[in-house]
Amino acid sequence: MEFPFIIVVPLTTTHRGLPFHVELEATNLNGLSETSFVQCELIRSVNRNRLIHRLGILEPDLRHQVATVIKTLLNY
C-alpha cells in the first residue's frame, strides 16, 4: 500500500538571499524555465492525487544540498 501523501518543498523565482534557500539554475533536466530557489523552510505534504505529471528531476548534488538544509532546519 502506498502512503497517500508525499513530502514536497515549494520553489520561488524570487531571490531573497536567505541561507536556507537552495538556488536551482534552469536546465532541461530539472524542467525549469528560469532560475528558482527551493524554499526549504516551507516543507509540507500534499495528497499524491494532486500531482499530475513530473516536470523534471533535481540533480543529486542539489538534492543533497536541499536535504542538508532541511536536516539543519529540523535540528536533525
ROROTI-213155 format. One line per field, with one value per residue (C-alpha): chain; x negated, y negated, z; residue number from 0. Coordinates in steps of 0.1 Angstrom, whole numbers, plus 5000, padded with zeros to 4 digits. Layout:
# ROROTI-213155
chain c(A, ...)
x c(X, ...)
y c(Y, ...)
z c(Z, ...)
n c(NUM, ...)
END
This chain:
# ROROTI-213155
chain c(A, A, A, A, A, A, A, A, A, A, A, A, A, A, A, A, A, A, A, A, A, A, A, A, A, A, A, A, A, A, A, A, A, A, A, A, A, A, A, A, A, A, A, A, A, A, A, A, A, A, A, A, A, A, A, A, A, A, A, A, A, A, A, A, A, A, A, A, A, A, A, A, A, A, A, A)
x c(5000, 4987, 4989, 5015, 4993, 4959, 4935, 4928, 4908, 4920, 4899, 4899, 4882, 4876, 4841, 4843, 4807, 4817, 4792, 4818, 4830, 4811, 4806, 4816, 4804, 4828, 4818, 4835, 4831, 4849, 4876, 4873, 4876, 4858, 4836, 4855, 4849, 4860, 4878, 4866, 4884, 4918, 4917, 4952, 4972, 4997, 5021, 5005, 5036, 5028, 4996, 5005, 4971, 4934, 4919, 4882, 4856, 4834, 4797, 4781, 4758, 4787, 4809, 4781, 4779, 4817, 4816, 4788, 4806, 4838, 4819, 4803, 4837, 4852, 4821, 4817)
y c(5000, 4966, 4937, 4912, 4882, 4870, 4845, 4815, 4783, 4753, 4732, 4694, 4674, 4645, 4643, 4634, 4641, 4665, 4691, 4719, 4713, 4735, 4720, 4740, 4729, 4737, 4768, 4793, 4820, 4801, 4787, 4751, 4722, 4698, 4698, 4708, 4712, 4742, 4728, 4754, 4738, 4744, 4782, 4798, 4828, 4830, 4857, 4878, 4873, 4836, 4845, 4846, 4852, 4849, 4817, 4826, 4841, 4825, 4833, 4855, 4827, 4803, 4830, 4834, 4796, 4794, 4825, 4809, 4776, 4794, 4815, 4783, 4766, 4796, 4798, 4835)
z c(5000, 4991, 5015, 5002, 5009, 4995, 5010, 4988, 4990, 4970, 4947, 4941, 4914, 4939, 4952, 4989, 4998, 5025, 5035, 5036, 5000, 4975, 4941, 4911, 4876, 4848, 4828, 4806, 4832, 4860, 4837, 4850, 4826, 4849, 4880, 4910, 4947, 4969, 5000, 5024, 5054, 5037, 5036, 5035, 5025, 4997, 4985, 4957, 4937, 4933, 4914, 4877, 4859, 4866, 4853, 4859, 4882, 4907, 4902, 4930, 4943, 4946, 4963, 4988, 4994, 5000, 5023, 5043, 5047, 5058, 5083, 5097, 5100, 5118, 5140, 5129)
n c(0, 1, 2, 3, 4, 5, 6, 7, 8, 9, 10, 11, 12, 13, 14, 15, 16, 17, 18, 19, 20, 21, 22, 23, 24, 25, 26, 27, 28, 29, 30, 31, 32, 33, 34, 35, 36, 37, 38, 39, 40, 41, 42, 43, 44, 45, 46, 47, 48, 49, 50, 51, 52, 53, 54, 55, 56, 57, 58, 59, 60, 61, 62, 63, 64, 65, 66, 67, 68, 69, 70, 71, 72, 73, 74, 75)
END
